[in-house]
Amino acid sequence: MKMNLSDSEWKLMNRLWEFAPRTITELTAAVKAETGWSKNTVITMLSRLEAKGAIRHEEGVRAKQYFPAIPREDAAIAETESFLSKVYGGSLGLMVSNLVENRALTEADIAELSAILERAGGEEA
């Protein structure tokens, strides 16, 4: 699945993954403090997300009800692959090496990576 979500689109998607369905009014209220977006901005963002296939809506009694059309995990995988491709030429090793060289990994991060590699059949880092 190839779906690039903007930072703004992630804000709305996270609200829908937290609780769905939501109306335009509910979504506007949910992101207002963080973003300052008006109802019109939210409507525009929802239209973009729907065009991408990330959300869907159903006609409600008084308002449209919006639902995520993709699981959070699928969006996260697509975003990770896009990031790796864009920034590191698709190389996971280069990314991890960069994090290690810049001391951006905590002991907890290293333990988590070791456990992941062990589960994958690799050797501990």
N, C-alpha and C positions, 0 to 999 in steps of 0.2 A: 504494500500500500504506500503510495507516495502522496503525502499531504503535508504541505508546509503551512503551519499556522504562525501568524504573527504574534508578538508578545501580547498585543491587545486581544486577539482572538483567544489566546490561552486563558486570559482573565475570565472571559465569558464561559469558556468550556469548563474551567475548574468549578465555576458556580453550578453549572448544569450537572457535572459529575457528582458534586456534593449532594444535590437534591434536584430531582426532576419529577414531574414537569414544572416549569416555571413560565410565567407570563412575562411580557415585555416590561410591565410595571414592576413586577417582582425582581427581574434581573437588573433593571435600572436602579432600584433601591439597593440591591445587593452590592453593586459596584460603585455607587455614587461617591461614597466617602474616599475610596481609593483612587478613583479616576476623575471624578468631576463630570462624567459623561451625562449628557442630556438624553432624554427618551429617543430623540431622533438619531443620535449617535449609536445607541444600542440597536435600534431598528436597522441601521446601515450595516453594523457588524453582524447582526443575525442573518441578514440577507447574504452577506459574503460567506458566512459559515454554511448556510444552507446550499449555496451554489457549489461549494467545495464538497458537499456530502457529509460534512461533520455533524450537522444537526438536522432534525426534521421537526415538523410541527403538525399538530392536529387542531382542528377547529374546536374550541371549547364552547361552553354555554355563553359566556360573555367575552372571552378573549382567546387568542391563539395560545396553545400550550406547546412549549418547546422542550425537546428531548435531545440528548446526545445520540447521534447515529453511529458513533464509533466508540469502542471501549478506550478508556484512558491509556491502558497498556499499549494498544496499537498506535495511538498518537505518540506516545513516548518513544516507542521503537523507531517510528518514522523520523521523529525529531532527532534522535540520537544518530541514526544513520546519516541524516542530512548534515548534522553538525560535524561528524567525523569526516565525511566526504569534503565538506567545504573548508574546514580548518586544518585537517591533518591528512588530506588526500586519501581518506578511507583507512588510515593506519591506526588501529587501536594501540599498538605498541608504541608508536611515536607519541601519542597523547599521554600514555602512562609515563613514558620516559620524561616527557616535558614536566609532568606533575611532580615526579620524583626529583628531578634536577632543580626545580624551583621550590622544593620543600613544601608543596601544597597538600601532601598526604599526611593525615594524622595517623597515630598508631591504630586507631579504630578503623580507619580506611584501609590500612595495610592488612589488618586481620580479616576484614571483610573480603578484600581482593584475594587473599590467600585461600579463604574458604570457598570462594567462587571457583577459583582455579582447581582446587581439589575436587570439587563436585564435577567439574568439566573433564576430569581425568588428567589434568596437568599437574606439574610439580608445584609445591609451595613456593611463593615468591620470596 
